[in-house]
Amino acid sequence: MRDITLGQYFPGNSPIHRLDPRTKLLGMLGYIVVIFLVKKITVFLLPALFVALVTYLARVPLSYLVRSLKPIRFLLVFMFIINLFMVKTGDLIWGWRFIEITEGGVYQAVYITLRLVLLLSGTSLMTLTTTPIALTDALEKLLAPFGKLGFPSHELAMMMTIALRFIPTLIEEADKIMKAQMARGADFESGNVFRRAKSMIPVLVPLFVSAFRRADELAMAMESRCYHGGEGRTRMRVLHFAWRDAAAAAMFLAMTGAIILVQALWV
């Protein structure tokens, strides 16, 4: 459970850390679109190099990206196996009775796995290099034009950021509860799938109770400080686009253009 890096912030003063959070948020959304535009396995080399470059500039240890993949390792294996045996296109590589592995199945399995790995690795860099407060300000600024239509931009940004902020806290709380239950003789690893799922009930119940208690304490703390939304709220740090944001946007557009060009020329 400690391998979950979603919502965690890696402190630093790198060029990626100093980017405007709006630049990183828009870059993340654009990166997701670009990943889904890739149609060939070899073209995935370009976003992979982009992620490697951003990781190097952010000075984030590679172990953090590897840890971000651990929680979905079973999903990656499941998706790989499903595509490997269910896709029946191309020449037959191996077959036994009704089980067949074709060239199209191998290609699709590798393609889907690479897409999921790059999606999670790239999006994890945003939360690792952006504080929850900066993320809140970026979301609120980007959604501010919709406020004229009655859209609660500040409240939505605050709820999303609080959810991200408390993911590591809830993970730590769940780890403590599991250790306490194991000290009392609980077994979470033996038995079949149903028995292991049933053994998680003594963890989930106190975890939900703790989450509701924390939410109530947070609400009381906000009310005691006279919180009344984003109206008239001032900020210690005002967001400003700088030259580094333009450089980051140019680098991202260059990667996008290269992907589109390579796929257009690839016959």
Secondary structure as GFF3:
##gff-version 3
##sequence-region A 1 267
A	DSSP	alpha_helix	21	37	.	.	.	ID=ss1
A	DSSP	three_ten_helix	41	44	.	.	.	ID=ss2
A	DSSP	alpha_helix	45	58	.	.	.	ID=ss3
A	DSSP	alpha_helix	62	69	.	.	.	ID=ss4
A	DSSP	three_ten_helix	70	72	.	.	.	ID=ss5
A	DSSP	alpha_helix	73	86	.	.	.	ID=ss6
A	DSSP	beta_strand	92	96	.	.	.	ID=ss7
A	DSSP	beta_strand	99	102	.	.	.	ID=ss8
A	DSSP	alpha_helix	103	129	.	.	.	ID=ss9
A	DSSP	alpha_helix	132	143	.	.	.	ID=ss10
A	DSSP	three_ten_helix	144	149	.	.	.	ID=ss11
A	DSSP	alpha_helix	153	183	.	.	.	ID=ss12
A	DSSP	alpha_helix	193	199	.	.	.	ID=ss13
A	DSSP	alpha_helix	201	224	.	.	.	ID=ss14
A	DSSP	alpha_helix	243	265	.	.	.	ID=ss15
###
